[in-house]
């Protein structure tokens, strides 16, 4: 089971907006610029930005200098905020068709699974609530700097 890529793309978008604002003095980015970083279609990016906007995690500016920016400080945007903004489904889903109720397992499997699924989802949400976009930005920039140094020392042109 994999969490939809919308979540990972949303984290990418928010981290890019944070980086651009903090390191490039460019608070607003267009969906085209964001799409180039993610390497996907700007329409897909705009759909995710719309979900993030509905949760006040990003803001849009129209007209001259148009684009998207963070709606909150990076330290205030948790991974859980992002997850809840872009993922509308429960973490675990049941059968696509109803199990056979004449079977002792089929009759009770979903009801029996519910506390396990609820506990696992709550544990995940608790864990996600501990990390912020600020944390991810620090990690990403640190890794970028480390890779840049490795390329410099190996003689590869960055």
C-alpha positions in Angstrom: 0.0 0.0 0.0 1.4 3.4 -1.0 0.3 6.8 0.0 -0.7 8.7 -3.2 2.1 10.7 -4.8 0.0 13.9 -4.3 1.3 14.0 -0.7 5.0 13.7 -1.8 4.4 16.3 -4.5 2.7 18.6 -2.0 5.7 18.4 0.4 8.0 19.1 -2.6 5.9 22.2 -3.5 5.9 23.6 0.0 9.6 23.0 0.4 10.4 24.6 -2.9 8.3 27.7 -2.0 10.1 27.9 1.4 13.5 27.6 -0.3 12.7 30.2 -2.9 11.4 32.6 -0.3 14.3 32.1 2.2 17.3 31.5 -0.1 16.4 33.2 -3.4 14.4 36.2 -2.2 11.5 35.2 -4.5 8.4 34.7 -2.4 6.1 33.9 -5.3 6.5 31.0 -7.8 4.3 30.2 -10.8 2.9 26.7 -11.3 5.1 26.4 -14.4 8.3 26.9 -12.3 7.1 24.5 -9.6 6.2 21.9 -12.3 9.7 22.1 -13.7 11.1 21.3 -10.2 8.7 18.4 -9.7 9.1 17.4 -13.4 5.4 17.2 -14.0 2.5 19.0 -15.7 1.6 22.5 -14.3 -2.1 21.5 -14.4 -1.3 18.7 -11.9 0.6 21.2 -9.7 -2.3 23.6 -9.8 -4.7 20.9 -8.6 -2.5 20.2 -5.6 -2.0 23.9 -5.0 -5.7 24.3 -4.9 -6.0 21.7 -2.1 -3.1 23.4 -0.2 -4.8 26.8 -0.7 -8.1 25.4 0.7 -6.2 24.6 3.9 -4.5 28.0 4.0 -1.1 26.4 3.5 -0.4 28.4 0.4 -1.7 31.7 -1.0 -2.0 32.9 -4.6 -1.4 36.3 -6.0 -2.9 37.3 -9.4 -1.7 40.0 -11.8 1.8 41.4 -12.0 4.2 39.2 -10.1 1.6 36.5 -9.9 2.3 33.1 -8.3 2.0 31.0 -5.2 3.6 31.5 -1.8 3.5 29.9 1.6 0.4 30.7 3.6 2.1 30.1 7.0 5.5 30.0 8.4 7.5 26.9 7.6 7.7 26.0 11.3 3.9 26.0 11.5 3.2 23.7 8.6 3.4 20.1 9.8 3.6 17.0 7.6 0.1 16.1 9.0 -1.3 19.5 7.8 -0.1 18.6 4.3 -1.4 15.1 4.5 -4.8 16.2 5.6 -4.9 18.9 2.9 -4.2 16.6 0.0 -5.4 13.1 1.1 -9.1 12.7 1.4 -9.2 8.9 1.7 -8.6 6.9 4.8 -5.1 5.3 5.1 -6.6 1.8 4.9 -9.5 0.8 2.7 -11.7 -2.3 2.8 -12.6 -4.7 0.1 -13.9 -3.2 -3.1 -16.9 -5.5 -2.9 -18.6 -6.6 0.3 -17.3 -9.8 1.8 -19.5 -12.9 2.0 -21.6 -12.4 5.1 -22.4 -16.1 5.2 -18.7 -16.8 6.0 -17.7 -16.3 9.6 -14.6 -14.4 8.5 -16.3 -12.4 5.8 -19.1 -11.4 8.1 -16.8 -9.9 10.7 -13.5 -9.1 9.1 -14.1 -5.4 8.5 -15.4 -4.8 12.0 -12.5 -6.7 13.4 -9.9 -4.7 11.4 -11.3 -1.3 12.4 -9.4 -0.9 15.7 -6.1 -2.0 14.1 -6.5 0.3 11.1 -7.6 3.2 13.4 -4.6 2.7 15.7 -2.2 2.5 12.8 -3.6 5.7 11.2 -3.5 7.5 14.5 0.1 6.5 15.0 1.0 7.7 11.5 -0.7 11.0 12.1 1.0 11.5 15.5 4.4 10.9 13.8 3.6 13.3 10.9 2.6 16.0 13.4 6.2 16.1 14.7 7.8 17.2 11.5 7.5 20.6 9.7 8.3 22.0 6.3 11.1 23.9 8.1 12.6 20.5 9.1 12.3 19.2 5.5 13.9 22.4 4.1 16.9 22.0 6.4 17.3 18.4 5.5 16.9 19.0 1.7 19.3 21.9 1.6 21.9 20.0 3.8 21.8 17.1 1.4 22.1 19.4 -1.6 25.1 21.1 -0.1 26.7 17.7 0.8 26.1 16.4 -2.8 27.6 19.7 -4.2 30.7 19.2 -2.1 31.0 15.5 -3.2 30.8 16.6 -6.8 33.4 19.3 -6.3 35.8 16.9 -4.6 35.3 14.2 -7.3 36.2 16.6 -10.1 32.7 16.5 -11.6 31.5 19.9 -12.8 28.4 20.8 -10.7 
